[in-house]
Amino acid sequence: MSKKMPKFKTEEEFAKFVEEHDMADYANDLEEAKDIKISISKQTKTMISLRIYPYLLVEIKQIAAKKHMPYQSLIQQWLAEKINEEKKAAS
């Protein structure tokens, strides 16, 4: 018997739910995706060199693998989140 998909307030809640549950259990409650639009940023990026401890890189790569994303993207995401936190705290 298929389970009913709960309602989510944010994309983060949905993403966490998908990571923690077998979506096959909700197959009858899922809709087929239509007209998916992907926005590709045209912003240029600057390459940097950053020395970190090897154990940190191993941890970062493991977390990124669990999130199914490149570790460099995860680092960039974390930096952006931290910058936003600092900006909010400063204002």
C-alpha positions in Angstrom: 0.0 0.0 0.0 1.3 3.4 -1.0 1.8 6.1 1.7 0.5 9.7 1.4 3.1 12.3 0.8 3.1 15.0 3.5 2.9 18.7 2.8 6.2 20.7 3.1 6.6 24.4 4.0 10.1 24.7 2.4 12.3 23.0 -0.2 14.7 22.2 2.6 12.0 20.2 4.4 11.2 18.3 1.2 14.9 17.6 0.5 15.4 16.2 4.0 12.3 14.0 3.7 13.5 12.6 0.3 16.9 11.9 1.8 15.4 10.0 4.8 12.6 8.1 3.1 12.2 5.5 0.3 10.2 7.3 -2.3 8.9 4.0 -3.7 6.6 4.0 -0.7 5.0 7.2 -2.0 4.9 6.2 -5.7 1.1 6.5 -6.1 1.1 10.0 -4.6 3.9 11.4 -6.8 3.1 13.5 -9.9 5.0 13.2 -13.2 7.4 16.1 -13.6 6.5 18.5 -16.4 8.3 21.5 -18.0 11.4 21.5 -15.8 13.4 24.7 -16.2 17.0 24.9 -15.3 18.6 28.3 -14.6 22.4 28.4 -15.3 24.2 31.2 -13.7 26.3 33.4 -16.0 28.4 34.7 -13.1 32.1 34.3 -13.5 33.9 32.5 -10.8 37.4 33.1 -9.5 39.6 30.1 -8.8 41.4 30.2 -5.4 43.9 27.9 -3.7 43.1 26.9 -0.2 45.2 24.7 2.1 43.1 22.6 4.5 43.9 19.6 6.6 43.5 16.3 4.7 41.0 15.0 7.3 38.7 18.0 6.7 38.7 17.4 2.9 37.8 13.7 3.6 34.9 14.8 5.8 33.7 17.4 3.2 33.9 14.9 0.4 31.8 12.4 2.4 29.2 15.0 3.2 29.0 16.1 -0.4 28.7 12.5 -1.6 25.7 12.0 0.7 24.1 15.1 -0.8 25.0 13.9 -4.3 26.9 17.1 -5.2 30.5 18.0 -6.0 32.5 18.8 -2.9 33.6 22.2 -4.4 29.9 23.2 -4.7 29.3 22.2 -1.1 32.2 24.4 0.1 30.8 27.3 -2.0 27.3 26.8 -0.6 28.7 26.7 3.0 30.7 29.9 2.3 27.6 31.7 0.9 25.5 30.6 3.9 28.1 31.8 6.4 28.5 35.1 4.6 24.7 35.6 4.8 24.7 34.7 8.5 27.4 37.2 9.2 25.6 40.0 7.2 22.4 39.4 9.2 24.3 39.4 12.5 26.0 42.7 11.5 22.8 44.5 10.7 
